[in-house]
Amino acid sequence: MVMASEDWRNDATAALFDAVVLLESRDEAASFFRDLCTRRELEEMSQRWAVVRKLVAGHPYREIATETGVSTATIVRINQWLRHGTGGYQHMLDKLNIDQEIE
């Protein structure tokens, strides 16, 4: 596994994650994230999560790019994090019982 730099972890990110884990519903999450993020940031995060789900379902990069609007370069980076990141994508896929085809 590739070791990711931890320099992004600080008191501010800890406070953000503390708030996120307290969200109790989709509506609460929607309200919080809409106030926290720009529309574009929300769209980008949503697109990245869609890419992850399509990658584990075995869709080819070009198809994913066409369907999501995400560049193939970004899809490659997302796939690298999926396969060699901190395990966050995989953990959420497991929690959501999303079938995967990653090796």
N, C-alpha and C positions, 0 to 999 in steps of 0.2 A: 504494500500500500504506500502511496506517495504521502509523505509527511507535509501537511499544509502548515504554512506559517500561522502562528497564533497571535500575531501582532494586531489583529482586528478586534480581539477580545479585550474589553476594558469595562469600566463601570457603566458607561453609557449603553453598550450593547447588552450587558447583564441586566440593566434596568428594563430595556426593551423586551428581552426574552422573558423576564419575570412577568411583564404585562401580558405578553402573548399567551403564556401558559394559563393565565387566568380567564381567558375568553371562554365562554360557556356555550355559545351557539354560533351558527353561521351568520345570523343577523348581527350579533355583537362583533364578530370578526369583520364583517363587511363595514360596519360603522367605524370601527377603530382604524382599519386599514385605509378606508376612504379618507378619513381625516389626516392620517399619517402620511399617505403617499399621494403623489400626483396621479392623475389618470394614466399617464404614460407609464409610470413605474408599475402600477397595478397591471396594466396590459402586458408589460414585459415579463413580470413574474408569472402571470397566468400562462403566457405563451411558453415560458421555460418549463413549467410544470406539465403543460400539454406535450411538449417535446419529450420529456422523460417518459410519460405514459406511452407515447407512440414508439419510442425506442425499445422499451421492454416488451411491447407487443410485436416487435420485429419489423416495423415499417422501415423502408429505405429512406435514406437522408433526403433525397430529392423530393419524395412524396411528402415528407414531414415539412420541408421548406415550403412547398407549394400550399399545403393545408394550413400552416401556422403563420407564414410570413417571416419566419426566423431564417436567417442566413445559414448556409451549410457550415460556414466557419463556426458560428455560434453552436450549432448542433454538435459539431465535433467536440467543442469545449465542454458542452453539457454531458456528452457521452463519456468524456474523460473523467469528469467529476462523478458521474454515475458509477463508473467502474473502479476508479482509484481515489475517490474523494474521502470524506470523513465518515461516510456511511449514512448521512442524513436522508438522501433520496431513498436508499434501500430500506431504511427503517420506516419511513412513511409509507412506502409501497407495501411493506409487510403489514403495517397497522391497518391499511385500507384493503388488504387482501387482493391486491392487484397482481395478477399473474405476470411473471417475468420470464424472459428468455435470455437474460444476460449470463455470461459464462464466468 
